[in-house]
Amino acid sequence: MNERLERGVSYALQGWAPVSDSVIRDVRLRASQGEYRNDTSLAMKDVRRDPTLALLVLKRLSETAAVRGDLQSNLSEIFSKNGERTLSDILESTPEICSNHRLTDATPEQLACITRSAIAASASESIGEHTGISPHAAFVTSSLRQMGHILIAWNYPHLYQRVLKERSPDANVDQSLTALLGFSPTLLAVTIAQRWHFTPSTCAALGDEQAIELLSAEEQMKSEALRQICEAGEALARSMYPEHFPDAERDWQDASAFIRAKLGPSGMRAVLSSVRTYLTEFQGHTPQVTTLPSRLTVQRDDTEAPVLKTKTNKHIRACPPALAAIIEDIYEQMPHNGVSRDALDALLKQAIPLAGFDRGGLYLLDPDSMLLRPRVPIGTIELTDLASHAFSGRSRSAISAALHSLLPYEGHSSEIDGTTRSIIAGALGVEHKSGVLYLEVGEQLSMRPAEERLSIFKALRQALNDILRLE
């Protein structure tokens, strides 16, 4: 261990971080009244009310585990190993002042840090609950992963504040902290977890690469699943603080995609609902946290909108499962307002080729020239290979015909070499026609029934309408 890390670990553990006064008082009172003696589930429920308290309990339990040579794993297993009496005694004897710091003296950056930790831990817990991973393990592992940030925020407050105020597009909080401290938040957390005798599986989920080598193939899979869940929770938490994290929008999309893939179309709503419930309680016993992240309170319509839109896009149900999943993920990327370039790129570069369309183009109306002009090439075709088309009713082109048709136009186009290609074209917009989606059918798709081809096209066209906010 390098000297700066050794000093950092000792300094952080000595100073620690503050726990909610009301939670400490409640826990001590319940423990003194014997309420935890025969009910470890109640103890776990109370301990998780504050992630910093959960870490403090782990710290104190590790001292007993070290004596017996035990290895910690997840919260419920730790509690059952140590027994109700040991746990109750620890909670009863936990001092009301367990840190050199007080929440009443917190800076905005420190409050944001503990709130972000609470979001990450509660989100990870919710994802774990829905994916077969122990929610206790997910909560504790997430809290441990955030421990480095929490301890740095409280024991190096001026440095932490300075780093968070770096707003350059290339700013990376962890890299900046590492450069200034000589160790990263992750390395600080891993080193402390090792001292607390956590299993290699848990340490691997925290980011300890050497611990991975000690695991069996099955243990590696479980640890990796836990790590991915925690990373999704952390990305969701960072997305709530764009003022501190320049990539907050990307974090939101990454978390949303992971949660949707694991929990289904309504997964994001379920996780955010759990996070809101947890944070409302957290805010109640941590009055210094006066407001919740605006995205968490405002984003509700944003997270519900994709579910509503996928219901209106009834054609998705006719798509093959893999294609349906991609289209649903695309809806999850659509913001509440505006147009998402990432959603558009995913539709044009992933969904359309997967559907079986080789190439095509997106045409938009140009009222000044009375032409449908190609704006975006799709697939294996260049923009210069797509011609403009008059949109008068007298035009014979399939693209012009599609603009004036209520239903998608399916026909054939002639190539220079004399071959023909099957094509499908359909108008964009419902009340106000603003363009045409033109796609050429690939060999595999051409073997599907015509009705199925049209349904797939309609699903893609509806998604494009929704991405571009065309009414």
Sequence and secondary structure as in RCSB ss.txt:
>XXXX:A:sequence
MNERLERGVSYALQGWAPVSDSVIRDVRLRASQGEYRNDTSLAMKDVRRDPTLALLVLKRLSETAAVRGDLQSNL
SEIFSKNGERTLSDILESTPEICSNHRLTDATPEQLACITRSAIAASASESIGEHTGISPHAAFVTSSLRQMGHI
LIAWNYPHLYQRVLKERSPDANVDQSLTALLGFSPTLLAVTIAQRWHFTPSTCAALGDEQAIELLSAEEQMKSEA
LRQICEAGEALARSMYPEHFPDAERDWQDASAFIRAKLGPSGMRAVLSSVRTYLTEFQGHTPQVTTLPSRLTVQR
DDTEAPVLKTKTNKHIRACPPALAAIIEDIYEQMPHNGVSRDALDALLKQAIPLAGFDRGGLYLLDPDSMLLRPR
VPIGTIELTDLASHAFSGRSRSAISAALHSLLPYEGHSSEIDGTTRSIIAGALGVEHKSGVLYLEVGEQLSMRPA
EERLSIFKALRQALNDILRLE
>XXXX:A:secstr
  HHHHHHHHHHHHH     HHHHHHHHHHHHTTTTTT HHHHHHHHTTSHHHHHHHHHHHHHHHHHHT  B  H
HHHHHHHHHHHHHHHHHH  S  SS  GGG  HHHHHHHHHHHHHHHHHHHHHHHHTS HHHHHHHHHHHHHHHH
HHHHHSHHHHHHHHT   TT  HHHHHHHHHSS HHHHHHHHHHHTTB HHHHHHHT HHHHTTS HHHHHHHHH
HHHHHHHHHHHHHHT TTT TTHHHHHHHHHHHHHHHH TTHHHHHHHHHHHHHHHHHHH TT     HHHHHTH
HHHHHHHHHHHH GGGGGS HHHHHHHHHHHHH  SSS  HHHHHHIIIIIHHHHTEEEEEEEEEETTTTEEEEE
EEEES  GGGS  EE STT   HHHHHHT SS EEEEEE TTS EEEEEEEEE SSS  EEEEEEE HHHHTS H
HHHHHHHHHHHHHHHHHHT  
